[in-house]
């Protein structure tokens, strides 16, 4: 069985655990703080483009973030 990941929760945990401010993410991704707030409160979906923009700003590997090892 494949374990399902909630990308919003994983991202929010990473952001919180690393002391990253929503303002930092908003300024560098172009996603408003209000939209980020609604995403992380699960009031709206996180699009693939938003997810990739956030992970790029955080300089974190998507596979590593999601707890998956890259296929060799």
N, C-alpha and C positions, 0 to 999 in steps of 0.2 A: 504494500500500500504506500502511495506517495503522500508524504506529509505536506499539508497545505500551510503556506506562510502568509501572514497578513503583512504585506509590504509596508503599510502605514505604521504598524506597531513596531516593526523592525527598524524602520528609519527613525521614528520618534525616540525609541530606546537609544539608538546610536547617538542621536543629536543630544539628548539629555545627558547620557553618560560621558560625553566629551565636552560638555559645557558650551555647546554651540548655540548662538542666539538666532532666533527666527529672522531678525533684521539682517543678519549676515547672509542668510540663505536667500531672503527676499531680494536684497540688493543685487546679488550675483546671478540669480536665476530669472529675475523679472516676474516672478510669481509674487503676488501681493501677500502681505502678512495676514490679511483677512482670509484669503484663499488657503494659505498654508494652515491657518488655525482650523478652518472647516475641514480640510483634508485630515489633519491629525486627530480631530474630534469625531472623525468618521461620519461627518455630515455631507461629504461629497467624495466622489471617487478620485483616486490618484491616477492620472493618465500615464501612459508609458513615457511620453515626452517629459512630463513633470518629474517622474521617477528618475529618468536618465539625467535630467538637468541637475537635480538635487545630488545624485551620487557623483556627478562630475565635479560639482562645487566642493563636495566633501572629500574628493580625491580618494574614494573608497571603491574597491573592486566589487562589482555587483554579486559575483559568486561568493566572495568572502563574506560580504554583508549578510547574505541570505543563508550562510552556514553550509554552503555547498562547495565541494572541491571541483575544480575544473577538470573536465575529461582530458586524459592524456593521450 
